[in-house]
Amino acid sequence: MKLFEYEAKDILAKYGIPTPQGGLATTASQVREIATRLKPPFAVKAQVLIAGRGKAGGILFVDTITEAEKATKKLLNMQIRGIPVKSVLIEEKIRIKKELYFGITTDRFNQSYVAIASAVGGMEIEEIAAETPERVIKILVNPEHGLHPFQTRQIAKKMGYAGSQISELGRILEGLYRAGMDYDAELIEMNPLAETVEGKFVAVDARIIIDDNALFRHQEYKKRLFEGEGELTPPELEAMKNDLAYVKLDGNIGVIGNGAGLVMATLDTIQYYDGKPANFLDVGGGAPSEKIATALRIVLSDPNVRALFINILGGITRCDDVARGIIEARTKIGGTKPMVIRLVGTNEEEGKQILRQAGIHILESMEEAAQRVVEIAGHGGGK
Amino acid sequence: MGILIDKNTCAIVQGITGTQGSFHTKLMLEYGTKIVAGVTPGKGGTQIHGVPVYDTVEEAQQKHSANASIIFVPAPFASDAVLEALENGIKTITVITEHIPIKDAITVMKYAKHVNATIVGPNTPGIITPAESKLGIMPAHIFKPGSIGMVSRSGTLTYEIAADLTRKNLGQSTCLGLGGDPITGLNFIDILKMFGKDPQTKAVILIGEIGGNLEELAAEYISTAKYSKPVVAFIAGRSAPPGKRMGHAGAIVMGKTGTAETKIEAFKNAGIEVAERPSEVAELLIKLIRT
């Protein structure tokens, strides 16, 4: 789960990391009120969960309170890549001498957290790593011991700092690590972490992604996500609430299957035969018929869907449950789109029997089924 | 033979009284797996399908000395269950549980490394050495004994390909899932090394997916170590958009990292054939073995 910049900065502040003075606002008059307490010039920043917000015009710099109000109105009327801006963060603009990068994420191969730092900040870390790999510092962190002060000093030194700035920077890096652990961050970063012209360090932008699997330990954010205030579209949210994995794509063939790998391979096979999948939907293992019906409803809510491909390989999922779910959904939704169904595995015969009685044809090979659905979706200029 | 488990494996089931734990204990017993005990705190003294249940792994171990465990404990408690198994000397642990937090997984893996234990998973269908032992939830009838080793990050896609191999009379030495999470106990290189030493295994199928760089590292290993056995790869997620999690917690392209293209390219550069469709895996394998 992605946190908004203001949420991430609130967390950093709790760990003693300096952030710019400012506040969150949903109206221009609130911005005026906050700005009167701040020193100009200001930065007005749209609070959206999209990378590259600055390039899309979501960050405006202004010199006066009146201009800040105007900028706020502009941002609140804006959509950034289709996402409406609902709030802005108004802050004192920091006079930056140098932009640094510092973040903590996971290293899969080493089964570890890794602290990543660079004296070149302000752009995506992977771009920095691609352009100047020698300037990216990496330290594996053992969660039992944490990030030691000596490690943060090593990092600060390698970034080219000396004197009191070493311990100042070290303290900030340690704070970020503790925040990351306490909030189960799969990514926590300050980008940029600015060195000001006065020689202080300030987190000018911050990003936190909480591990979805740890959300049960962070109910306040889970609540916000489930109330629809987040990066999820309504169908994605409904899927999440029903423990279904749904990702919308831009094609016209709706896909439902069981198991992430199988569904990914199903999309790939559709694409191999020149079809375009409309979505990814994994019902998971052992899905009962109601869950299958919910999955169908979510996929069919996409108006681009012309045909449906249901690909089930029953292990712990039972084919008869799937068949009942399909019939249930068809009865509830009414006239649905053409369906191609591939159903093999546990209770296969019972499942086929149920579908045959309802006049639905079943195929046994995934690749044959993929070709068939591409043919159907192609009719009428769907591609 | 095969790797990690065989007919001498003696296992306990942690979380044996839950719906999944109980159901799969029955199926594993039917397959011939030696399940000697189960553990569920508070349910000690009962039996599940004739298997005695204990409150703690310590008690189970005092009576049965198992050398493996399979874990069905719900995610918030799963890492504690793994630590309990490790602390009581169990060296091969299969974690079926999905949705374990990353922080918990990292902590557990550090400890496992420290005590030299092997963790399969989390979020894995488990491991099967056909006709010998199964510690997992895979449908057993689609496997048959043979000489193909199979390692994957997915469950049902593995079944899809295994069923096809079996239909084409290509039996398997051992099949296992690394798990669909970002942090797993084993990586492809670990398994390639094990299959490399296993006399029963004559060829290896590697099924990867988007996210991370374990496939790229495996390709590099195969090429630099001049791996002695033929390998065929399949990568799921060619059509996945960046920044979206495709079902598995670990299946996500971050920026430009972890795409199917880079993985496929890495394998091709290492001289490894990559199948474009699941059924092509067996076809490529047959060509490799027969030439």
Interface residues (C-beta under 8 A of the other chain):
Chain A: A51 T106 R108 F109 Q111 S112 Y113 E124 E126 N142 P143 E144 M181 D184 E186 D211 D212 N213 A214 F216 R217 A245 V247 L249 G257 N258 G259 A260 G261 L262 V263 M264 A265 L267 D268 T269 I270 Q271 Y272 P277 F280 D282 G285 G286 L313 G314 G315 I316 V344 G345 T346 S365 M366 E367
Chain B: Q20 F23 A75 P76 H99 I100 P101 I102 K103 A105 I106 T107 M109 K110 K113 P125 I137 M138 P139 S152 R153 S154 G155 T156 L157 T158 Y159 E160 A163 G180 P182 I183 T184 G185 N187 I207 E209 I210 G212 N213 L214 L217 F234 A236 G237 R238 S239 A240 P241 G243 K244 R245 M246 G247 H248 A249 G250 A251 M254 G255 K256 T257 A260 E276 R277 P278 S279
